[in-house]
């Protein structure tokens, strides 16, 4: 038994103030990361994401999937999703994320970006379903992509490149004080899979 399995490993805070975003770098070997990338790409029940903006339903090229301990309903962008049961690989990845960060999670929202033309606009993950100031553990597989933060008050921006097989955790008052986004780029031609482990309040 590893008595220290739930203690955080070495990381650093990306943000200068008003929040905590710990970047752990790569937490999987290249072969492990390749293995999980291919399994997730092939086996996850991917669906095009939907959002309602100004009363109009928009279908994104980006695909998503939602998994959890129970069939949680999760609402964002005026749409609601019901969680699917965990796959064995997702449970392995959840355990690894919990061991590295010392946090616990009961659900996961996955995103599949087919290339650099697909991204995410500025937003905060502050939906009422989420645990307030709870941790969000983010695993990245596939193409390296820039991930950016913007302070809601000062407008200061911070960027970091998320590597294949890397782990980043947002927690504390980050969602209250900062926006984040995945900016589109013409430089990336390959897919990226992102897993965001979360805690839904029951």
N, C-alpha and C positions, 0 to 999 in steps of 0.2 A: 504493500500500500504506500502510495506517495503522499506523505503528509503535507507536502508543499504544492500539490497539484493545482490548488485554486489561488495561489499567490501570483500576482501580476509579474510577468517577465519584463526585461528592460525595454523601455519605450521613452519617448519624449513628447512634451506638449507642443503641438503645432501653433497654438494660439498664444498671443502675447498677453491677453487679459480677458476677463469676463466669460470664461468658459474653459473646458478641457477637451482637447482632441489628442488622444495618444496614438502615435504611429509606431507600430512594432516592427515595421519592415516585413521581409519575407519570413513566414512561419512554417512554410512547407518547402521541401526540396523541389527542384525543377521537375523531377519525375513524378512526385506526389501531386504537384500542382497541375501537371499535364493530365494525370489520371483523373482528378476530380473535375477538371474543366470538361473533358470529353464525356464523362458520365452525366454531368449536369446538363450539358448541351443536348445530349441524346434522350435523357429519361425524364426531365422535368416537364410538367404539363404547362408549357408556355402558351400564353394568350396575349394578343395585342392589348395594350393598356387602353383604357377609356377615361376621358375627363369631360366634364360639363363646364364650359366657359361661356359666359354671357348667354346662357340658355341654349347653347349649341353643343351637341355631343361630338367630341373629337376622338378619332381612333388613331393611336400612335403607331409608328413603325416599331418602336421599342416594344419588347415583349416582357411580360411579368408573370409571376406565380406567387402564391401565398400559402404557406404551410404553418401548422401549429399543433400545440398539445391537444386542443379540442377545436371544433369548427367555429373559431372566433369569427365575428364579423368585423371588418376593418374598413372605415370610411375615409376617403380623401378625394379631393378634386370632385366632390359631389357624386361620387360613385361608391358602391359598397361591394366588398369581396368577402367570400367565406373561405376559411382556411381548410386546406387539404391535409390529410394525415401525413406525418413525417415519412420520408424514405429512409432507408438504412444509412445512405451516404450523408443525408442532411443531418441525421442524428450524430454521426461521426464528426462532422464539421461543427455542429453546435457544441459538442463536448470539448473539442479542441479550442474553440473560441472562449468557452467558459473557463477552461484551465489556464489559458494565457492571460485572461483579463481579470479573473477573480469575480466576475459577474455571472448572473443567471438570466436566461431568456426563455420565453415560452412560445415564440413564433418567429417566422422569417419571411421577409418580402424579398424576392429575387428579381433582378432586372437583367435582361439580355439586350445588349447594344450590338447590332450587327456590324457596325463600323463607326468611324469617327463622326459621321454626319448626324448620328443619333446622340442626344445628350439630355440634360435635365436643366430646366431654368432655375433661377434663384428661388429658394424656398427654405422653410424650416419644418422639421418633423415634430410638430407640436399638436397633433390631433388629440382630441379629448379621450380617445381610446388608449393612448399610450401613457405609460407611467410617467408622471411629471418628473423632469430632471433625471429620468432613467437612462441607462446606458444603451447605446445602439452599436453593436459590433458589426463591422463591415469587412467582409472578405472579398478580395478581387482575384479573378482568374482570367487569363487571356491577355489581350492587348493592354499595354500600359496606357493610362489616361491621366490627364491633369485633373485635379479636384480642387475647387476653389472655395474660399470662405470670405464673406463680407460682413463687417460689423454694422449692425443696424443703426447705430448712432453716429460713429465717426466715419463710416464708409471705408475704413481701412480694409484692404484685401490681402489675403494670404493664399498661396497656392502650393500644392504638393503633388508629386507624381506617384501614383499608386502602382506598385509593381505586381507582376504575376505571382500569385501565392502570398500576397501581403495582407496584413490586418491593421485596421484603423478603428478606434473606438471614440465615439462622441458621447460626452456625459456632462453632468452638472448643469450649469446654466447656459450651455452652448446654444441650445435651440431658442432660448429666450433672447439672447443677445446677438446671435450670428445667423446669417443666411448661408446656404451652401449650394453649389451647382456643379454639374459635370459639363464643361463647355464643349461645344462641337468643334471638330477640327478636321481639315482635309488631309492631315498627315497620317491618320490612322486608318488602315484598310481592313483590319481584322476584328473579329468580335471580342467583346468583353462581357464576362458574367460577374455580377455583383450580388452578394448575399448580405442582407442587413438583418441581423438578429435583434429582436425587440422584445419588450415586455408589455403585453396587453393587460390592462386592468380589468379584472373580472367583476 
